[in-house]
Amino acid sequence: MKRVKITHCPYCGSEQLAVGYQTKDAAVFPDTRGGVFGEQIEHTVCLDCGSIVYSRVLSTEHLKPLK
């Protein structure tokens, strides 16, 4: 999976960015009944304005492509 490089906040222009992770219960699950393998979500957050600048799922292993 390719990594997107974020260098500044598109909302306020700040270069003060940090990475954070959502809690365990807020995960991405596959669109199938009985899916139990939630994938953790990583957010890039602007430390100046607090905006979530970019979000991504750490692993796409259990997700299936759209038909």
C-alpha positions in Angstrom: 0.0 0.0 0.0 1.4 3.4 -1.0 2.0 6.0 1.7 0.6 9.6 1.1 3.0 12.3 2.2 1.3 15.2 3.9 3.5 18.3 4.6 1.0 20.9 5.7 -2.6 21.5 6.8 -4.8 22.5 3.8 -7.1 24.4 6.1 -4.7 26.7 8.0 -1.3 26.1 6.3 0.5 24.9 9.4 3.3 22.4 9.2 2.7 21.2 12.8 1.2 17.8 12.1 1.0 14.7 14.3 -0.2 11.1 13.9 -2.9 9.6 16.1 -5.0 6.4 16.1 -8.6 5.8 16.7 -9.7 3.7 19.7 -10.2 -0.1 19.2 -14.0 0.2 18.8 -13.8 2.6 15.9 -12.3 0.4 13.2 -13.1 -0.4 9.6 -14.8 -3.7 9.0 -15.3 -5.6 5.7 -18.7 -5.4 4.1 -19.6 -9.0 4.9 -21.9 -10.5 7.6 -20.0 -11.8 10.5 -16.8 -9.8 9.8 -14.7 -9.7 12.9 -11.4 -8.4 11.7 -11.5 -4.6 12.2 -8.7 -2.6 10.8 -7.1 0.3 12.8 -7.5 3.8 11.4 -4.6 6.3 11.5 -5.2 10.0 11.3 -2.8 12.9 10.5 -3.9 15.8 12.7 -3.0 19.5 12.5 -1.7 20.6 15.9 -2.6 24.2 15.3 -6.3 24.1 14.2 -7.1 20.5 15.2 -8.3 19.4 11.8 -8.0 15.8 10.7 -6.0 16.3 7.6 -5.8 12.7 6.3 -7.0 9.3 7.4 -6.1 5.9 6.3 -6.7 2.2 7.2 -3.4 0.6 8.3 -4.2 -2.7 6.6 -6.5 -3.6 3.7 -5.9 -7.3 4.0 -9.5 -8.2 5.1 -11.3 -5.7 2.8 -12.6 -6.7 -0.6 -12.7 -4.6 -3.8 -16.0 -3.2 -5.0 -17.6 -5.1 -7.9 
